[in-house]
């Protein structure tokens, strides 16, 4: 409603009782007129206040009316109208304050379509590479906490030349082996869409950070809720559910495919860990984690007897980083005939290097005994160990690696080439169709004209070999469109 219309309605409402005044005495008419003048004066003053808040010019006196200052014949009583609530509920002094942010990461920026590195914990709660830590944060009234609601909507569309096993992700360990009909298939989904709530504030014990994140890869139908992160970190002490400390988030290649190379450790679990910052970009990490053993057997069940222990040494610098992680765990099993236990463990070496020209190399290698739960292609299929015919627990060996090369063509276009391979030890106690080896390769081009949205096209190839030597492969052509909520 514009100012002219509003003034007209005020005058109509104020002058509507005038016909009735003709039937009253002179004193009564004078009193009524004085009251109407006071009412009009108060209303005009209120309109001036409201329009000044909206950045409009003050209300002028209407035709045939005296200026507001000349209308009143006596003191103007205070307006009885309840003041409108302030448009900004945050204290202006607080809103104008800069967002307090932790230290920036010394690592070069490494763009990724999945943005997994943004949800990971870090020493001193430092920011992810390339993040300024201010976008989207707002103060929570009455507290010293700053909050951010973020995430993205992502649509994936893909065409498979053969049966790729899992339709929504490209997991090479699920590719069917043997002859295939060669019939192609199309799929489209938005299950990677995610929502993140992040809070941070300064305390006497260092930065406090809380992250709650979900996507829709859950089991409750085609778009079941899936918890990705629910953790807090005070200073350098982390507790909650999220990525394992055995995973190096900054070493993952930039792929449209959600799964990525099968050799990358990609477990999410409950854990408690302690970061220990050292000088010259060095740091140590100690963690106790819960990942139940995954054991193949004809009967009985696996047992968890102790937490898994992780120790990590890491170095960060302006050109990249290097990380060495070790894992120690206890595997246990029992059935009606008895039980058995065995020690297991592994090591991963990984890193990334960024050149001044913007080229980026990510790499890693993993190997060990009984660590399949932690490895992307092997998690969830019972390959930590196998129970032989005598009831003894045989721990399985696995090893592999990956490498990715990213190249920015210009400010908006980039590409990444990725390759990975993973092996599992041969074992006569395993079924002939059990996993033996997988290969993964991907090449993409990504266009990001503005930070708020990205589009990409990717060709992925995967090959699976079983214990008996039978193999199978598949190609996938995938395109993805992503809208970020706050960028």
N, C-alpha and C positions, 0 to 999 in steps of 0.2 A: 504494500500500500504506500503511495507516494505522499509527500507532505501536504500537497494541496487537497487531496481527497480526505486526509485525516483532519485537516482544519475545518473542512466543510461539515464533516460529521459531528465535530465538537460543537460547532455553532448551531446546527440543527437540534442536537440534543439539549443544548443549553437554553435555546429560545423557544422550544416547543411549549412550555407552560404559559407563554405570553397571552394567548386568547383568553385564558381564564382570569387574567388580572383585570379585565374590563369590568367584571362583576364585583370588585372589591373597592373599599374606601381608598382615599388618597394615601393615608398613612400606611395601610396594608400594602398598597401598590409600591410605595417608596421602599418599604422594607424588603419586599420580594425582589425588586430591581437591584437593590444593594447586594442581596444574597446571590442573585444570578451573576452580577459583576464579579463578586469574589470567586464564584465557582469557575467562571470563564478564565479568570486570571490564573487560578491554580492549574487548570487544565493546560493552558497555553505554556505556563512555566514547565510543566511536566513534559510536554511535547518538545520544548527546547532542549531539555536535558537528554531525552531519548534520541533526538536527531543529532545532537552534538556527539553522543557516544557512537552513532553510526557514521559520523564524518560528514553530516549534511549541514546546510546553513540553518540558522535559527529561524523559528516561525515568525513571520511578519504579521502585523495586525491585519485582520480581514477587512474588506470593504465596509464602510459605514461604522467601524468600531474604532475606538481610541486605541492608541498604542498601549501595550500591556502596562507600562509604568504609570500611565494616566488613568487606568481603569479603577484601581483600588481607591476607596474613600477612607480607608483606615488601615490599621495593621492587618497584614495577611496571615491568617492562621496557618499552621503547618499542614502540608498535604496529608490526607488520610490514606492515600493509595500506598500499598505495600511496595517498596522499591523492588525492581526486577533483580533477579540474582545476577551476580557478575558473570560475564561470559567466560572468563578464565578462572578456573578453580584452583590453579597452582599459584602460589605466592610469586608475584612478579620478580621479587628479589632472588628467589630460588630458580625460577625459569631462566633468568638471564645468566645464571652461573654456568661456566663451562662444564661439560660432562667430565667427571673425574675418570681417568683411564689408567690402566696398568701400563707397564713398560711395553714398547713396541718390540716385535720380534726382530732379531738381527738378520734373519734369513731373507733372501730375495723372494719377491712375490711369486706365487705358483698358482695360477688360476686353475680351477677344477670345476667341472660341470656338476659334480655331486656335492661339493662344498662340505665334505666330511671333516676337513681339517678345522672348520669353524666350531664344531661341537666337541672337539677333543680337549682334554685337560693338558696343562703345560706348567713348567716350573714357574714359580712366582705369579701364577695366573697371567702370564704374559699373553699378548695378543697373537693371533694367528698371523703368518707372513702376509704382509700387504694390507692388513686391517688397521684402520685408524681408531676403532673402538668407540666412535661417537654416533654413528648413524642409528637412528631409531630409538635411542634411549630417552626416557623421560623420568622425572623424579616421582617417587611415591609420596603423596602428601603426608606430612607428619613424621616422616622417617628420613634416614640418610641413604636409603636404598634407591638405586636407579634400575628401571625395568625396560626390557625390550621384547616386543612381540615380532617374530620374524618367521621366515620360511619361504617356501616357493610352491607354485603349482607347476607340475611337469607332466607333459603328455608324451608317451612313447608309442611309436608305430613301427612295426617290424615285419619283415617277410623272410621266412626260412625256406631254403631250398630243399631241406629234408627235415625229418623229425629231430628237433634239437633237445628233446627231453622236457625241459621246463620252458614254458612259453613266455613268461614275464621277465626272466633273466636268462643270461647265457652262461649256464653252469656246465662246463665241459664233462664233468664226471657223470652227468645224467644223459649224455648223448647215447642213443641206442646203437649197439654194435651189430655187425653183420649186414647183410644186404637189406637195403631199404627200397621202397617203391619209387622214391624220387619225387613224390608229390609235394608241391610247395604249400605253405600255409601262411595266413596273415593274422596278425594280432595287434590290438591297440588297447592301451590302458593308461591310467594315471595314478598307479599305486605308489609311485615314488614321491608323490606330493607330500610335503612334510610341514609341520608347524612346530615352532620353537619358542619357548618362554625362557628368557635368560634374565637373571638378576645379579647385581653386583653392588658391593659397598665396601668402604674402607673401615677397618677395625684396628684395635690395638695390637692384633696378632697378624696383620697383613690383610690382603684383599680377600673378601669372601665372594665366591661366585657360585651360582646355582644354575643348572641347565636341565630343562625338561623338554624332550623332543619326541615326536612320533611321526610315523608314516603309515601307510595302509597295506603293508605286506603281511598282515595278520591272517589268522586262520578262520575268522568269523565271516566267511563268504568271500566274494571276489575283492572286497575292499575292507577287510577286517583291520581294526585298530592294532597297531604294532608299536610297542614301546621301544625306542632307540636309546634314549638317554634319560637317566634320572639320578643326578649326582650333585654333590656339593664339594667345594674345595675351599678351605680356610687356610690362608697362607700357602704352605706347601704340603698340606695333609688333605688327601682325597678320600671320600667315601661315597659309595653308591653303585649304580649300574651304568655301564658304558663300555667303551672300547678297552680291551686288555692292554696292560702296559707292555706286553710282548709285541704289540703292533706299532709300527712307525708310520704315523699318518702322513708325514711329509714325503714319503717315498712312493706313494701310489701314483700310477699314471693317470692322465686326464682322459677318461673314457666316457662315452654316453651310456654304455652298458653298465648296469648297476653292479654286477658281480665282479667284473675285472678279471685279471689273471688268477688262475686257480692256486698258485703257490703263495699268494699273499696271506699272511696271518690276519684273519678278519673276525675274531671272536668278540662278542659283547657279553659281559658277565658282571656279577657282583664282585667288588673288590675294595680293599683298603690299601692305600699306597702313600709313600713319603718321598717327596722330591728333595734332593740335597744339592743346592746350587754351589758350584765351585768357581774359581777364577778363570779368566780367559775363555769364557764361553763353554766351559765344561760343566757337567751335571751328572748326578747319580739318581737312580730311582729304585726303590724297594717296594715290592707289592706282594700281598697275599690275596689269592683269587679263588673263586669257586666255579669249577667247570667239571661236572661229573664225568667219570670215565665212560667211553663209548666202546663197548666190547661185543664182538660177534661170537655167539654161542648157540647151541641147540636148546639149552635150558638154563635156568638160573638167571642171575642178574648182577649187574655191576654195583660196587659199593664205593662210597666216598669215605675215606678214612682220615684225610688231612687236607688242608688247603694247598693249592698250587702256589709255588713260590717263584717270583720273577725278579731278576736283577738286571738293570739296564745301565750302561754307560753311554753318554752322548756328548758330542761336541757340535756347537753351532758357530757359524761365522757368516760374514757378509756374502760369501760366494756359495754357501751351502752347508750341509751337515753330514755327519756320519754317526751311526748308532749301532751298538752291539747289545743284544739282549739274550739272556739265558733263562731257561724254564726248567723247573724241577717239580715232578709230581709223583704221587703214589697211586698205582692202579690196583684195584682189588675186585675179586669176583667170588661168588659162592652159589652153590646149588645144593640139592639134596644129598649129593655124594661127598661134598666137602667144599673147600675154598682154597684160594691161592692169591698171592700178592706179588707185585713186581714194581721196581723203580723205573721211572721213565723221565725223559728230559730232552731238551733240544737247544739249539742256538740259532739266532737270526742275525745277519749283518746286512745293513741297508743304509741308504743315503740318497742325497740329491745334490746336484751341482747346477748353478745357474750362471750363464755367461752374460757379459755386459750387453751383448746383442739381443738378449731376451731368450735365447735358446735354453732349454732346460732338460736335464737328464735325471731320471729317477731310476733306482735299481735296488735289488735286494736278493738275498739268498737265504734259504731256511733248510734245516736238517735236524734230525733227531729220531728218537725212539718213543713211540707212544704219545705223540703230540698232534695226531690227526684232528682232534677236537678244535685245535687252534688254527688249522689251515683251511683256506677258503673252499677248495674242491672236496675236501675229505670230511669236513665237519658234519655231524648228524647222520653218518652212515655206518657207524660201528667199527671203525678201523684203527682205534688206538691199540687194540690187541685182539687176539683170537684164542679161544679155548680149544686145545687139541683133543684127540681121542682119549687121552689118559686123564683129562681134566686139568692139565697144566695150562697156565696162562702164558701165551707167547706174545711178547711185545713186538709190534710191527715197526719197521724202519721206513721213513719217508724223507725225501729231500727234493729240492727244486729251486727255481729262481725266476726272476722277471726283470725286464728293463723297458723303460719308456723314454722316447725322445720327443720333446715338444718344441715346436717352432712357430713363432708369431710372424705371419706374413706382413701385417701392418697393424694399425691401432685396433682394428675391429675383427680381423680374421686370424685364426690360429689352427694348427694341426698337431696331432700326436700319433706316433707310431709305437705300438706296444707288442711285446712278445713275452711269453712265459711257458715254462714246462715244469711238470711235477711227476715224481716217481713214487711208487709204493713198493716195498720189498715183496718179492715172490714168496709165497708160503703155501704148502700143500694142504694146510688146514682151511684155507679160504676156498670159497666156491669158485668154479671156473669163470663165472661171469663177474667176479669181483674186480674192483679197480686195480689197474696196473700202472698206467701212464696217461697223462693228458697234455695236450698242446693247445696254446691259445695265441691268437694274433689278431690285431685290430689296427685299423687306420681310419682317421676321421678328419673332418674339416668343421670348424665351429665359427659361427658368425655372431658377434655380440656388438651391435651398433650402439647400445646404451647399456649401463649396468643393470637395468631393470628386466631385461629379457635377452635370452640367448636361443639360438637355433643351431642344430648340428646334424650332420649326416655321417654315418659310420658303417664300415664293412667289417664284420667279425668272422673269424674262422676258428673252429674248434675240432679237435680230434681226440677220441678216447680209445685206449687199448685195454682189453681185459686181461685177467690172469692167464687165460688159455691162449692168448695171442690174437683173438678176434678183435677187430677194430671197427670204428665207424666215425664219420665226420659230418659236418654241416656248415653251411654258410648262412649268415644272417645280415640283411641290410636293414639298418635301423635309422630312423630320424626322430629327433626329439626337439620339443619346444618348451621352454621354461620361463615362467614369470616370477621374478623375485618380489616379495611383498614390500620391502622397505628401501631397496637400493635405488 
